[in-house]
Amino acid sequence: MNLAKVSSNGQITVPVEIRRLLGLKSGDKVLFYQKPNGDIVLSNASAQAIAKAQSAFSGAAAALGVSNEEDVQRLVDEVRYGR
């Protein structure tokens, strides 16, 4: 269990063990959200954004017929040169 104290400014220091678990570095943003049961969860906002983007793009490569670097280059050339 880790404990943090809230300062008079409303700031907390995230314990080093938690920072390591979340992969937090200086300057990172954190996300707080409430689960349906009322628990508050702290997560690495960058990791959360990447996971959300990956989920949103799931299946896009297959839909575009992209399976390797050559396919990616073909799409880039189509956009660049209108081929």
Summary of the structure (lengths in Angstrom):
residues: 83
radius of gyration: 20.3
end to end distance: 58.9
largest distance: 61.4
contacts: 144
relative contact order: 0.09
helix: 43%
strand: 12%
